[in-house]
């Protein structure tokens, strides 16, 4: 997935192509911010509400977005936030975590207009068209300064679904003990012989070239897949480690045929969000003390996936707004997999004792609580055509029937650990 999506040589997101735009009606998929400006406005309102709930800090506020797409979401958020003068004055910088040079250029034009862009030690910097606010691009969140005195508000919309996954299948025990494990360059002999396993074992599902004769394409117009998913013949380092990292995975191991998907990078990002908000644990006798004396900030994650179950067999390809084989046309097809929200929550609370997690809740319910219909009524005061357009956009975002976005997409928040405070959008109100 990483190679196909972000390789500098032909990656889906990193290849400069003036004839192709991944986003929007003319692209391969359309995201919530592209459907309606209300989506980004409500995320901006959520930031305002959290800032108010945390004491209305007058300085040191940072906004961080990972995977900012074309910049539509951040543009709508900044346009909304500028109406709240005290908050706008407290923001020191906007950080965009973006690995694609071509998308970075699109974001710069959208957010900064004709302002010049300069290269700096951690990436690139320009100025927002709405104010003199610095907009800074970094290739990885690790390059974003991590100052415990700052208050970061972090947003991840349809970011985690594009992170690379590992897939594993539980297999029945074999009477013949393995003498090798499968490495990247072939079998690796074991220095000590193993005994025959008496219980099922995990095997990794790996990508292999499709041998001839090729299977028929998924549609008459799509090419045959170049690759296929194959079950490793022996244990791999990943299969020996990753499925043992959570009791949720271990509980499925005794059942041959069980398939699970694990995204280590997603857990790393969730843990990084948590440490920036709540601080890292200190090696002291008090388990609640962290490197951040006063936890502050928040993270909001919006993506698609199950609320509590482990994703299984969800790797998909998307092209021209249709599902296609993820194993055909590498670099020309968007790839994604369902997000394991429970794994994100686990990673966050394990990384920092200074945070708590709210959600996930369905996107439709969250938008309703945030006031999407009230905002739509304000925008729909023009002609009947405009009113109907706003109504259709809102219904698409909140629809909970079948494969509606309002049901499939979930929202999860990471906030400073409190004393029973209910977060806005998750059952709480603005005080």
Secondary structure as UniProt FT lines:
FT   HELIX           2..6
FT   TURN            8..10
FT   TURN            12..14
FT   TURN            18..19
FT   TURN            25..26
FT   HELIX           32..35
FT   HELIX           37..53
FT   TURN            54..55
FT   STRAND          61..66
FT   TURN            69..70
FT   HELIX           72..81
FT   TURN            82..83
FT   HELIX           85..90
FT   STRAND          91..97
FT   HELIX           101..112
FT   TURN            113..114
FT   STRAND          118..120
FT   TURN            121..122
FT   STRAND          123..127
FT   TURN            129..130
FT   STRAND          134..138
FT   HELIX           141..143
FT   TURN            148..149
FT   STRAND          151..157
FT   HELIX           160..162
FT   STRAND          166..171
FT   STRAND          180..183
FT   TURN            184..185
FT   STRAND          186..189
FT   STRAND          201..209
FT   TURN            220..221
FT   STRAND          227..231
FT   HELIX           237..241
FT   HELIX           242..244
FT   HELIX           247..253
FT   TURN            256..257
FT   STRAND          259..262
FT   HELIX           264..278
FT   TURN            287..288
FT   STRAND          298..304
FT   STRAND          316..319
FT   TURN            320..321
FT   STRAND          322..324
FT   TURN            326..327
FT   TURN            330..332
FT   STRAND          334..336
FT   HELIX           341..351
FT   TURN            353..354
FT   STRAND          355..362
FT   HELIX           363..370
FT   HELIX           372..379
FT   HELIX           384..398
FT   TURN            402..403
FT   HELIX           405..408
FT   STRAND          409..416
FT   TURN            425..427
//
